[in-house]
Structures are given as structure tokens and as C-alpha cells.
């Protein structure tokens, strides 16, 4: 099952690359912005619950899709860019096993435990 999920996420990442190619931005923007959603981890500075909430907001596929579709509807390429970057980042994270976070700590995700918590 794990390999099937990785294959699905790789396909979604490829879809995001195609979507980005349809936007009027240079490819270096993709490389610069692909890790930007991880800035949401700064929410963990205020505690596990707030950190999980902030992280999940920027790592929820529905948010990415809504921003992208809203950008199409309003003809706003900036919104489309943000949606595509979020979508790509989420697919990349899921491919590597990072899921949405639970409030009990960063290592506890909907895909299982990661990092030191997994080793214990």
C-alpha cells in the first residue's frame, strides 16, 4: 500500500509540474517557492496545537485546489501560482511520508509517526 501511495503522490507532483508550466512564470520561481509552505512549521513555536493547525492549513490539498480554481475564476495568476506550489509541495511531502499533523506533536501524522517518535 505504501508504494501505491508514493506512486499516486509522484503522479500528483507531475500534474503540478504540468500546471506550473501553463503559468507565465520562470521555472526558477518553482524552485524558490517549493519549500515555502514549510514556513508554517513556525507555528510550533507557540505550541503543538497551534503548530499543527498552521501546518495543516498550508498542507491541506483542498486549500491548494481552492486557491488554484479561484485564480482561474478571477484570472489571477498569483493565486494559481500559490495553489500549484501548495499542491506540488503537499504531493512531495506525502511522497516522503510527511502527513497532516495531530495536535500532540510534529512527529504524529495521519500517515503514521515520523522521526524519533517512530524509532521509539
Backbone as CSV, one residue per row, in Angstrom:
resi,resn,N_x,N_y,N_z,CA_x,CA_y,CA_z,C_x,C_y,C_z
1,UNK,0.823,-1.199,0.000,0.000,0.000,0.000,0.861,1.254,0.000
2,UNK,1.969,1.203,0.750,2.839,2.368,0.854,3.385,2.764,-0.523
3,UNK,3.752,1.777,-1.333,4.268,2.074,-2.671,3.188,2.655,-3.577
4,UNK,1.959,2.209,-3.393,0.843,2.748,-4.175,0.620,4.223,-3.849
5,UNK,0.719,4.561,-2.571,0.566,5.958,-2.158,1.701,6.799,-2.744
6,UNK,2.913,6.279,-2.705,4.056,7.007,-3.278,3.867,7.221,-4.778
7,UNK,3.374,6.214,-5.468,3.131,6.340,-6.907,2.069,7.395,-7.191
8,UNK,1.019,7.384,-6.390,-0.047,8.378,-6.544,0.487,9.791,-6.307
9,UNK,1.271,9.958,-5.269,1.813,11.290,-4.959,2.810,11.746,-6.020
10,UNK,3.586,10.826,-6.570,4.509,11.175,-7.657,3.721,11.646,-8.877
11,UNK,2.603,10.996,-9.158,1.759,11.412,-10.281,1.156,12.789,-10.025
12,UNK,0.745,13.061,-8.794,0.196,14.374,-8.454,1.274,15.456,-8.540
13,UNK,2.496,15.112,-8.158,3.597,16.064,-8.300,3.835,16.360,-9.780
14,UNK,3.810,15.333,-10.619,3.969,15.529,-12.065,2.846,16.410,-12.611
15,UNK,1.625,16.209,-12.120,0.493,17.049,-12.524,0.744,18.504,-12.143
16,UNK,1.309,18.717,-10.965,1.599,20.092,-10.547,2.685,20.725,-11.422
17,UNK,3.646,19.940,-11.860,4.658,20.459,-12.787,4.013,20.893,-14.099
18,UNK,3.080,20.092,-14.585,2.357,20.472,-15.798,1.564,21.758,-15.563
19,UNK,0.869,21.824,-14.426,0.097,23.028,-14.114,0.977,24.260,-14.039
20,UNK,2.135,24.115,-13.424,3.059,25.245,-13.343,3.535,25.654,-14.735
21,UNK,3.755,24.687,-15.600,4.232,25.004,-16.957,3.223,25.827,-17.752
22,UNK,1.972,25.803,-17.327,0.925,26.573,-18.009,0.840,28.017,-17.507
23,UNK,1.592,28.319,-16.463,1.586,29.667,-15.901,2.727,30.497,-16.493
24,UNK,2.596,31.815,-16.473,3.610,32.679,-17.097,4.793,33.013,-16.169
25,UNK,5.276,32.013,-15.440,6.383,32.245,-14.517,7.591,31.426,-14.948
26,UNK,8.775,31.975,-14.688,10.013,31.248,-14.969,10.130,30.072,-13.992
27,UNK,10.818,29.023,-14.413,10.943,27.819,-13.594,11.684,28.049,-12.290
28,UNK,12.529,29.061,-12.254,13.246,29.302,-11.008,12.284,29.667,-9.887
29,UNK,11.117,30.230,-10.209,10.111,30.523,-9.184,9.658,29.241,-8.494
30,UNK,9.479,28.196,-9.268,9.060,26.909,-8.707,10.102,26.426,-7.701
31,UNK,11.363,26.484,-8.089,12.453,26.022,-7.224,12.570,26.866,-5.955
32,UNK,12.357,28.159,-6.084,12.455,29.051,-4.920,11.277,28.842,-3.965
33,UNK,10.087,28.616,-4.495,8.877,28.582,-3.669,8.471,27.202,-3.167
34,UNK,9.047,26.134,-3.702,8.559,24.790,-3.392,8.622,24.454,-1.895
35,UNK,9.556,25.015,-1.171,9.650,24.740,0.270,8.997,25.812,1.145
36,UNK,8.455,26.854,0.523,7.833,27.944,1.281,6.715,27.482,2.219
37,UNK,5.872,26.515,1.844,4.823,26.093,2.782,5.357,25.559,4.117
38,UNK,6.611,25.136,4.146,7.175,24.639,5.403,7.424,25.743,6.417
39,UNK,7.320,26.988,5.990,7.407,28.089,6.960,6.273,28.007,7.976
40,UNK,5.215,27.284,7.627,4.097,27.112,8.553,4.511,26.346,9.805
41,UNK,5.646,25.662,9.760,6.150,24.962,10.950,6.503,25.935,12.074
42,UNK,6.667,27.198,11.733,6.948,28.203,12.762,5.820,28.284,13.788
43,UNK,4.636,27.825,13.403,3.518,27.780,14.343,3.815,26.929,15.565
44,UNK,4.725,25.975,15.409,5.091,25.125,16.544,5.829,25.892,17.633
45,UNK,6.295,27.092,17.333,6.931,27.919,18.358,5.940,28.339,19.445
46,UNK,4.649,28.317,19.100,3.619,28.706,20.066,2.925,27.496,20.695
47,UNK,3.347,26.300,20.336,2.764,25.095,20.922,2.344,24.085,19.866
48,UNK,2.095,22.874,20.331,1.750,21.785,19.408,0.417,21.987,18.697
49,UNK,-0.597,22.435,19.420,-1.918,22.615,18.791,-1.886,23.701,17.720
50,UNK,-1.312,24.837,18.054,-1.224,25.940,17.093,-0.322,25.551,15.926
51,UNK,0.747,24.846,16.226,1.650,24.401,15.176,0.981,23.448,14.210
52,UNK,0.245,22.486,14.754,-0.469,21.530,13.907,-1.513,22.245,13.051
53,UNK,-2.222,23.196,13.656,-3.249,23.935,12.919,-2.621,24.705,11.754
54,UNK,-1.538,25.445,12.021,-0.870,26.234,10.981,-0.296,25.325,9.895
55,UNK,0.372,24.266,10.320,0.968,23.334,9.366,-0.117,22.727,8.484
56,UNK,-1.191,22.256,9.082,-2.263,21.602,8.324,-2.964,22.557,7.365
57,UNK,-3.076,23.817,7.737,-3.690,24.793,6.842,-2.908,24.908,5.542
58,UNK,-1.591,24.913,5.649,-0.748,25.068,4.468,-0.375,23.741,3.820
59,UNK,-0.891,22.637,4.356,-0.594,21.326,3.797,-1.865,20.529,3.511
60,UNK,-2.951,21.242,3.318,-4.230,20.594,3.007,-4.508,20.769,1.516
61,UNK,-4.694,19.668,0.835,-4.859,19.707,-0.615,-6.060,20.543,-1.050
62,UNK,-7.122,20.547,-0.251,-8.306,21.331,-0.611,-7.984,22.824,-0.671
63,UNK,-7.143,23.309,0.221,-6.743,24.721,0.205,-6.019,25.023,-1.100
64,UNK,-5.117,24.132,-1.501,-4.374,24.325,-2.747,-5.305,24.359,-3.957
65,UNK,-6.241,23.434,-4.004,-7.160,23.361,-5.141,-8.074,24.583,-5.181
66,UNK,-8.579,25.002,-4.024,-9.460,26.177,-3.975,-8.711,27.420,-4.455
67,UNK,-7.483,27.600,-3.999,-6.699,28.768,-4.440,-6.449,28.739,-5.942
68,UNK,-6.128,27.571,-6.469,-5.876,27.448,-7.902,-7.144,27.738,-8.718
69,UNK,-8.251,27.123,-8.330,-9.517,27.322,-9.058,-9.990,28.764,-8.932
70,UNK,-9.834,29.349,-7.752,-10.184,30.757,-7.561,-9.344,31.642,-8.485
71,UNK,-8.076,31.308,-8.623,-7.200,32.050,-9.530,-7.649,31.956,-10.982
72,UNK,-8.120,30.780,-11.370,-8.650,30.624,-12.738,-9.902,31.479,-12.900
73,UNK,-10.820,31.376,-11.936,-12.084,32.110,-12.000,-11.863,33.618,-12.045
74,UNK,-10.929,34.108,-11.229,-10.668,35.543,-11.152,-9.568,36.006,-12.121
75,UNK,-9.044,35.067,-12.872,-7.953,35.352,-13.807,-6.759,35.983,-13.080
76,UNK,-6.399,35.409,-11.939,-5.285,35.871,-11.112,-4.200,34.806,-11.105
77,UNK,-3.140,35.027,-11.873,-2.084,34.023,-11.944,-1.339,33.862,-10.616
78,UNK,-1.344,34.905,-9.771,-0.677,34.777,-8.478,-1.376,33.723,-7.615
79,UNK,-2.693,33.731,-7.608,-3.443,32.740,-6.853,-3.232,31.341,-7.434
80,UNK,-3.187,31.256,-8.741,-2.910,29.970,-9.383,-1.518,29.467,-8.998
81,UNK,-0.552,30.381,-8.964,0.817,30.024,-8.582,0.855,29.478,-7.156
82,UNK,0.212,30.165,-6.240,0.197,29.710,-4.847,-0.466,28.337,-4.756
83,UNK,-1.573,28.164,-5.452,-2.261,26.867,-5.449,-1.396,25.746,-5.992
84,UNK,-0.706,26.008,-7.087,0.164,24.986,-7.691,1.348,24.668,-6.784
85,UNK,1.941,25.689,-6.196,3.079,25.458,-5.298,2.633,24.630,-4.089
86,UNK,1.501,24.991,-3.489,0.986,24.207,-2.366,0.712,22.770,-2.791
87,UNK,0.078,22.597,-3.926,-0.264,21.264,-4.429,0.996,20.426,-4.631
88,UNK,2.013,21.025,-5.256,3.274,20.318,-5.505,3.963,19.971,-4.193
89,UNK,3.998,20.926,-3.283,4.663,20.706,-2.001,3.979,19.589,-1.211
90,UNK,2.671,19.598,-1.214,1.912,18.572,-0.499,2.207,17.194,-1.083
91,UNK,2.199,17.082,-2.406,2.499,15.804,-3.052,3.914,15.346,-2.704
92,UNK,4.856,16.269,-2.701,6.237,15.940,-2.364,6.325,15.457,-0.907
93,UNK,5.683,16.175,-0.004,5.690,15.777,1.403,5.091,14.387,1.594
94,UNK,3.940,14.134,0.985,3.279,12.838,1.137,4.149,11.726,0.542
95,UNK,4.827,12.012,-0.551,5.728,11.030,-1.163,6.801,10.608,-0.164
96,UNK,7.299,11.563,0.615,8.347,11.274,1.590,7.798,10.841,2.955
97,UNK,6.468,10.719,3.064,5.868,10.187,4.277,5.437,11.206,5.306
98,UNK,5.439,12.485,4.956,5.010,13.522,5.888,3.540,13.817,5.671
99,UNK,2.746,13.596,6.685,1.317,13.806,6.568,0.840,14.993,7.374
100,UNK,-0.474,15.157,7.420,-1.088,16.188,8.240,-0.809,15.875,9.706
101,UNK,-0.663,16.898,10.498,-0.211,16.730,11.881,-1.368,16.630,12.868
102,UNK,-1.125,15.832,13.911,-2.026,15.777,15.054,-1.530,16.772,16.095
103,UNK,-2.401,17.197,16.969,-2.064,18.205,17.966,-1.097,17.749,19.044
104,UNK,-0.768,16.473,19.080,0.116,16.023,20.156,1.600,16.195,19.838
105,UNK,1.933,16.616,18.615,3.326,16.889,18.279,3.608,16.742,16.795
106,UNK,4.705,17.320,16.364,5.058,17.336,14.943,5.240,15.937,14.369
107,UNK,5.727,15.012,15.169,6.047,13.675,14.679,4.820,12.796,14.461
108,UNK,3.647,13.239,14.891,2.442,12.427,14.810,1.569,12.897,13.645
109,UNK,1.522,12.074,12.589,0.825,12.458,11.364,-0.246,11.441,10.991
110,UNK,-1.090,11.816,10.049,-2.131,10.899,9.589,-1.557,9.736,8.786
111,UNK,-0.290,9.818,8.406,0.368,8.722,7.695,1.213,7.860,8.632
112,UNK,1.197,8.178,9.916,1.993,7.437,10.892,2.998,8.354,11.551
113,UNK,3.761,7.798,12.457,4.755,8.585,13.171,6.026,8.720,12.338
114,UNK,6.686,9.867,12.505,7.923,10.138,11.773,9.035,10.490,12.748
115,UNK,10.247,10.411,12.284,11.392,10.840,13.073,11.632,10.007,14.310
116,UNK,12.041,10.663,15.400,12.384,9.978,16.663,11.196,9.236,17.252
117,UNK,9.994,9.782,17.090,8.807,9.127,17.651,8.609,7.754,17.013
118,UNK,8.956,7.607,15.757,8.809,6.332,15.048,9.812,5.313,15.558
119,UNK,10.991,5.758,15.944,12.062,4.859,16.377,11.826,4.300,17.767
120,UNK,11.038,4.969,18.590,10.833,4.539,19.979,9.892,3.369,20.094
